[in-house]
């Protein structure tokens, strides 16, 4: 029985017909970059052919599960054992039921294993159940990669073997492969070569355009046309479509995917404390159980140490004791001392000056949990403030002075990343010390650039916070009008010895 389904329109408005019976014998390859309309094309093909042929869709993103509502496809969750998937696939063939194998939520290796088990289950069905089936594989480059990737060699061979069986040997078993890929260069050649029908969409890379032109029998000079194709426009060729390259526009569909192309939306007004909202963890995060799929991915060492620090020894005796908190109760003074000690440990590292506050903050949280410091975690804004004060090198006597309190108030007028530099200069002026060098200022800012250090001083002067001048020998002096103090003359080009580098040299 010859059945021609309507895939859309060709130039001039005539319907673009696809011969389903011919497709079952010759297979189909769909190629196009992300956003070219491949999923829309597959959905049109599935909707139009649903009344005529059994369908099986390998769906890595769960986009085609909506077909079940209108066309009665059975949705099979890929989160099963390989034996279960093979058995389901065998029964799918026996009872001639259309289905969608959704692999959403699985990692790439698990998706490859699940798809391979399902395809092999259909391939190994008894001869009496070799009814025609349209097997659609979306994102086929994931299941038949041209080169080895980050997955295990065993999973790659298993998936590639199943896809090769589908495209090379599946025809005699009634399996007609329809594979879609973003890039031909990423798809194994022995899988792509078995297709006799092609629908080529928008493509930008030269290697993919050249390969698409070769498959369509076009001159390579004509390959540039693939860059100009609009979304939903494809060039068709093959015995089930057209004997000559034929541009077609894919028609509308009746169902829709759960995901769609992103649309522009106005951003909300950013709150004033946006960094606190992002970097400060919720206290519940420290007690929330960590759920992972099997097999678990390798865990970072910091997570393991944090979990060990929260664990409590098992209760002894026949009767379990009442649950107790992982961190003993401590006084506010002791808690403050422990947090100060942790902060000091982090900042004593010579490389800490060149790490971002976000990285230092995460390290601080891990160390605080390891020290069993009870209570809510320190907010990001408070952490930054304390880092700035610590980096200034202020001593206890200076910190207790009224001038330092004024300096802290003035520092609020600059951004968080500049407070450490401002307080460093203010401390030198209050203690009547030489003006810090460009290298010392740059380190307080977290950079090696002396030019940037000079720009920071110029910025402070523009804001009216300091006044720069030099003595007769060319040494720099920084005055603070609001504090009525100034530094001693200091050489801006002086080289400070890095303690870490010095110890390494020794």
C-alpha positions in Angstrom: 0.0 0.0 0.0 1.4 3.3 -1.0 0.8 6.2 1.4 2.1 9.7 0.8 2.0 12.0 3.8 2.1 15.8 3.7 5.3 17.3 5.1 4.6 20.8 4.0 4.9 22.8 0.8 7.5 23.2 -2.0 8.2 26.3 -4.0 5.0 27.4 -5.6 2.8 26.2 -2.8 2.4 22.5 -4.0 2.3 19.9 -1.2 5.5 18.1 -0.3 4.8 14.4 -0.2 6.8 11.7 1.5 6.2 8.1 0.6 6.0 6.1 3.8 6.3 2.7 2.2 9.5 3.8 0.4 10.8 5.4 3.6 10.5 2.1 5.4 12.9 0.6 2.9 15.4 3.4 2.5 15.6 5.2 5.8 16.0 9.0 6.5 18.7 11.3 7.8 17.8 14.8 9.1 20.5 17.3 9.7 20.5 20.9 10.9 22.1 23.2 13.5 20.3 23.9 16.8 17.3 26.0 16.1 16.9 24.9 12.4 13.6 23.1 13.1 14.7 19.4 13.3 12.4 18.6 16.2 9.5 20.3 14.4 10.2 18.3 11.3 10.3 15.0 13.2 7.0 15.9 15.0 5.3 16.7 11.7 6.5 13.3 10.3 5.3 11.4 13.4 1.9 13.1 13.5 1.2 12.6 9.8 2.4 8.9 9.8 0.9 7.9 13.1 -2.3 6.3 11.6 -0.3 4.3 9.1 2.7 2.8 10.9 4.0 1.8 14.3 6.4 4.3 15.8 9.2 4.2 18.3 10.9 7.4 19.4 14.3 7.5 21.2 13.9 10.9 23.0 16.9 12.1 25.0 15.1 15.3 26.2 11.5 14.1 26.8 10.2 16.5 24.1 8.0 13.9 22.3 6.1 12.5 25.3 3.2 14.9 24.4 2.4 12.6 21.5 0.9 10.2 24.0 -2.0 12.6 24.7 -3.3 12.8 21.1 -2.0 9.7 19.4 -1.8 7.2 22.3 2.0 6.5 22.4 3.1 4.6 25.5 5.7 6.6 27.4 8.6 4.3 28.6 10.9 5.8 31.2 14.5 5.0 30.5 15.4 4.8 34.2 15.2 1.0 34.2 17.6 -1.9 34.1 18.9 -3.0 30.7 17.0 -6.3 31.0 13.7 -4.5 31.7 14.2 -2.2 28.7 15.0 -5.1 26.4 11.9 -7.0 27.6 9.6 -3.9 27.1 11.1 -3.4 23.6 10.3 -7.1 22.7 6.7 -6.7 23.9 6.4 -3.4 22.0 7.1 -5.3 18.8 4.8 -8.2 19.7 1.8 -6.0 20.4 2.6 -3.4 17.7 2.3 -0.4 20.1 3.8 3.0 19.4 6.0 4.3 22.2 8.3 7.1 23.3 11.5 6.1 25.2 12.2 9.2 27.3 15.8 9.4 28.6 15.3 12.7 30.3 17.2 13.0 33.6 19.8 10.4 32.8 23.4 11.3 32.2 24.9 10.7 28.7 26.4 7.3 29.4 23.2 6.0 31.0 21.2 7.4 28.0 23.5 5.5 25.6 23.1 2.2 27.5 19.4 2.6 27.8 18.9 3.4 24.1 21.2 0.5 23.1 19.3 -2.0 25.3 16.0 -0.9 23.9 17.1 -0.9 20.3 18.7 -4.3 20.7 15.5 -5.6 22.3 13.6 -4.6 19.2 16.3 -6.0 16.9 16.3 -9.4 18.6 12.5 -9.9 18.4 11.2 -13.2 17.0 10.8 -13.3 13.2 7.0 -13.6 13.5 7.0 -10.1 15.0 9.0 -8.3 12.3 6.2 -5.8 11.5 7.3 -2.5 10.0 8.3 0.1 12.7 9.4 3.7 12.2 12.3 4.2 14.6 13.1 7.9 15.2 16.3 8.8 17.0 16.7 12.4 18.0 20.2 13.8 18.6 21.7 10.7 16.9 25.2 12.0 17.3 24.9 11.2 21.0 24.2 7.5 20.4 26.5 7.1 17.3 29.4 9.4 17.9 32.1 9.6 15.3 34.9 9.8 17.9 35.3 8.6 21.5 34.1 11.1 24.1 34.0 11.3 27.9 31.9 8.1 28.2 33.3 4.7 28.8 34.5 2.7 25.8 32.0 -0.1 26.7 29.0 2.2 26.6 30.2 3.8 23.3 30.6 0.4 21.6 27.2 -0.8 22.9 25.4 2.3 21.7 27.2 2.5 18.3 26.6 -1.2 17.7 22.8 -0.8 18.3 22.6 2.2 16.0 24.6 0.4 13.3 22.3 -2.6 13.5 19.3 -0.2 13.2 20.6 1.5 10.0 22.5 -1.4 8.4 20.5 -4.5 9.2 17.2 -3.2 10.5 15.4 -3.1 7.2 15.0 -6.9 6.9 13.6 -6.9 10.4 11.1 -4.2 9.7 13.0 -1.4 11.4 13.2 1.8 9.5 15.6 4.3 11.0 15.0 8.0 11.0 17.9 9.8 12.6 18.4 13.5 13.3 21.6 15.2 14.1 22.9 18.7 14.7 26.2 18.0 12.9 27.1 15.4 10.3 30.8 15.6 11.4 29.8 14.3 14.9 27.8 11.4 13.5 29.5 8.0 12.7 29.9 7.7 9.0 28.8 4.1 8.8 25.5 5.0 10.4 24.9 8.1 8.3 25.9 6.4 5.0 23.0 3.9 5.2 20.3 6.5 4.8 19.0 7.1 1.3 16.7 10.0 2.0 18.0 13.4 3.3 16.4 16.5 4.7 19.2 19.1 5.2 18.4 22.3 7.2 20.4 25.4 8.2 24.1 24.7 8.7 27.0 27.1 9.3 30.3 25.1 9.6 32.1 24.6 6.3 32.8 20.9 7.0 29.1 20.2 7.6 28.0 22.2 4.5 30.5 20.4 2.3 29.3 17.0 3.6 25.7 17.9 3.2 26.3 19.1 -0.4 28.1 15.7 -1.1 25.2 13.7 0.2 22.7 15.7 -1.9 24.9 15.5 -5.0 25.3 19.2 -5.2 28.3 21.3 -6.3 30.3 22.4 -3.3 30.0 26.0 -4.5 26.2 25.6 -3.8 26.9 24.6 -0.2 26.7 28.2 0.9 22.9 28.0 0.5 22.6 26.0 3.7 23.7 29.1 5.7 20.7 31.0 4.3 18.0 28.5 5.1 15.3 29.8 7.5 14.0 27.9 10.4 11.7 25.1 9.2 13.2 25.2 5.7 14.9 22.0 4.4 16.4 20.7 1.2 15.0 17.2 0.5 16.5 14.4 -1.6 15.8 10.7 -1.9 13.5 8.0 -3.4 10.8 8.7 -0.7 11.0 12.5 -1.3 12.4 13.7 -4.6 14.9 12.5 -7.2 16.4 16.0 -7.3 17.3 18.4 -4.4 14.0 20.1 -3.5 13.5 23.0 -1.1 10.5 22.4 1.2 8.9 24.3 4.1 7.7 22.0 6.9 4.0 22.4 7.8 2.4 23.1 11.1 2.0 20.5 13.9 -0.9 19.7 16.3 1.1 18.8 19.4 3.9 20.8 21.0 7.1 20.1 22.9 7.4 20.7 26.6 10.4 22.9 25.9 10.6 25.6 23.3 13.1 28.1 21.9 13.9 30.8 24.4 12.1 34.1 24.1 13.4 37.5 25.3 11.9 38.6 28.6 12.7 41.8 30.6 14.9 41.3 33.6 13.5 42.0 37.0 14.9 44.9 39.0 18.0 43.7 40.8 17.8 44.0 44.6 20.5 46.0 46.4 21.8 42.9 48.2 22.0 40.7 45.1 25.5 39.3 46.0 24.3 38.4 49.5 21.3 36.5 47.9 23.6 34.6 45.6 26.6 33.8 47.7 25.1 33.4 51.2 23.8 29.9 51.6 20.5 29.1 53.2 21.0 27.4 56.6 18.8 24.5 55.4 21.4 23.7 52.8 23.6 22.3 55.5 21.0 19.8 56.6 19.3 19.0 53.3 20.1 15.4 52.2 22.1 15.0 49.0 20.3 12.8 46.5 22.2 11.3 43.6 21.4 8.9 40.9 23.1 5.6 40.6 25.9 5.3 39.7 27.0 8.4 41.6 29.4 10.8 40.0 32.8 11.4 41.6 32.3 13.8 44.6 34.6 16.8 45.2 36.9 16.4 48.2 35.4 19.5 49.8 32.0 17.9 49.8 33.3 14.7 51.4 35.1 16.7 54.1 32.0 18.8 54.8 29.9 15.7 55.2 32.3 14.0 57.5 32.4 17.1 59.6 28.6 17.0 60.0 28.4 13.3 60.9 27.9 12.1 64.5 29.1 8.8 66.0 26.6 6.0 66.3 24.8 5.6 69.6 26.1 2.9 71.9 24.1 0.4 74.0 20.9 -1.5 73.2 18.8 1.7 73.1 19.7 4.5 70.8 20.3 7.8 72.4 18.4 10.9 71.5 19.7 12.6 68.4 22.1 15.4 69.0 23.3 18.2 66.7 26.5 17.7 64.8 28.1 20.8 66.3 28.2 21.4 70.0 26.8 24.6 71.5 29.5 27.3 71.9 29.4 30.8 73.2 29.3 33.8 71.0 32.8 34.8 72.0 34.2 31.3 71.2 32.3 31.3 67.9 33.8 34.7 67.0 37.3 33.5 67.9 36.9 30.3 65.7 35.6 32.3 62.8 38.5 34.8 63.1 41.0 31.9 63.2 39.5 30.4 60.1 39.6 33.7 58.3 43.2 34.2 59.3 44.2 30.8 58.0 42.7 31.5 54.6 44.2 34.9 54.2 47.7 33.8 55.4 48.1 31.9 52.2 50.3 34.1 49.9 48.1 33.3 46.9 44.9 34.3 48.8 45.3 37.9 47.7 44.8 36.9 44.0 41.7 34.7 44.5 38.2 36.1 44.1 36.1 36.8 47.2 33.6 34.1 46.0 36.3 31.4 46.0 37.6 32.5 49.4 34.1 32.5 50.8 33.4 28.9 49.7 36.7 27.8 51.3 35.7 29.7 54.5 32.3 27.9 54.6 34.0 24.5 54.2 36.6 25.2 56.9 33.9 26.5 59.2 31.9 23.3 58.9 35.0 21.3 59.5 35.6 23.2 62.7 32.0 22.6 63.8 31.2 26.3 64.1 27.5 26.3 65.0 25.0 28.9 64.0 24.0 30.5 60.6 26.8 31.0 58.1 28.4 34.4 57.7 26.8 36.5 55.0 28.8 37.3 51.9 28.7 41.1 52.6 30.1 40.6 56.1 32.7 38.2 54.9 33.9 40.7 52.3 34.0 43.5 54.9 36.1 41.4 57.3 38.5 40.3 54.5 39.0 44.0 53.6 39.8 44.8 57.3 42.1 41.9 57.6 44.0 42.7 54.4 44.6 46.2 55.6 46.9 44.8 58.4 45.4 47.0 61.2 46.5 46.2 64.7 44.3 46.1 67.8 45.4 49.5 69.1 44.7 51.2 65.8 41.4 49.3 65.4 40.2 50.7 68.7 40.9 54.3 67.7 38.3 56.9 66.7 40.2 57.6 63.5 39.9 54.0 62.4 36.1 54.1 63.1 35.9 57.1 60.8 37.9 55.3 58.2 35.5 52.4 58.3 32.6 54.8 57.8 34.3 56.4 54.8 35.1 53.0 53.3 31.4 52.3 52.9 31.3 54.9 50.1 33.4 52.8 47.8 32.6 49.4 46.3 33.3 46.2 48.2 36.3 45.2 46.1 38.0 48.6 46.8 37.5 48.7 50.6 40.6 46.6 51.2 42.8 49.1 49.3 41.2 52.1 51.0 41.6 50.7 54.5 45.2 49.8 53.7 46.0 53.4 52.8 44.0 54.7 55.8 45.9 52.5 58.2 49.2 53.7 56.9 48.1 57.3 57.3 46.7 56.8 60.8 49.9 55.1 62.0 52.1 57.6 60.2 53.7 54.9 58.1 55.3 55.3 54.6 52.8 55.3 51.8 52.4 51.7 50.4 54.1 50.9 47.1 52.1 50.2 43.9 52.9 46.5 44.3 51.5 46.4 47.8 48.3 48.3 46.6 47.9 46.0 43.7 48.2 42.9 45.9 45.5 44.3 48.2 43.2 44.6 45.2 44.0 41.1 44.0 46.1 41.9 40.9 49.7 42.1 39.8 49.2 45.3 37.7 51.0 48.4 39.2 49.2 50.6 36.6 45.8 49.5 38.0 47.0 50.4 41.5 47.8 53.9 40.4 44.4 54.2 38.7 42.7 53.2 42.0 44.5 56.0 43.8 43.4 58.4 41.1 39.8 57.2 41.5 39.9 57.8 45.3 41.2 61.3 44.7 38.4 62.0 42.2 35.9 60.9 44.8 37.4 63.5 47.3 38.5 60.8 49.7 42.3 61.4 49.5 44.8 64.0 48.2 47.9 62.8 46.4 51.2 64.8 46.4 54.9 64.1 46.4 57.9 65.4 48.3 61.1 66.8 46.8 62.6 63.3 46.2 59.6 62.2 44.2 58.2 59.9 46.9 54.4 59.7 47.2 52.3 61.0 50.1 48.6 60.2 50.6 46.5 62.6 52.7 43.0 62.0 54.1 41.2 65.3 54.6 38.4 63.7 56.7 40.8 62.1 59.0 43.3 65.0 59.2 46.2 62.5 58.7 48.6 61.6 55.9 51.2 58.9 55.2 54.9 59.4 55.3 56.6 59.6 51.9 56.9 56.2 50.3 58.5 55.0 47.1 55.7 53.9 44.7 58.2 51.7 42.8 59.5 49.8 45.8 59.5 46.0 45.5 57.9 44.1 48.4 59.3 40.6 49.1 56.7 37.9 48.8 57.0 35.7 51.8 55.8 32.6 49.9 58.2 33.2 47.0 61.1 33.9 49.5 60.5 30.6 51.4 60.3 28.7 48.1 63.6 30.2 46.9 65.3 29.2 50.2 
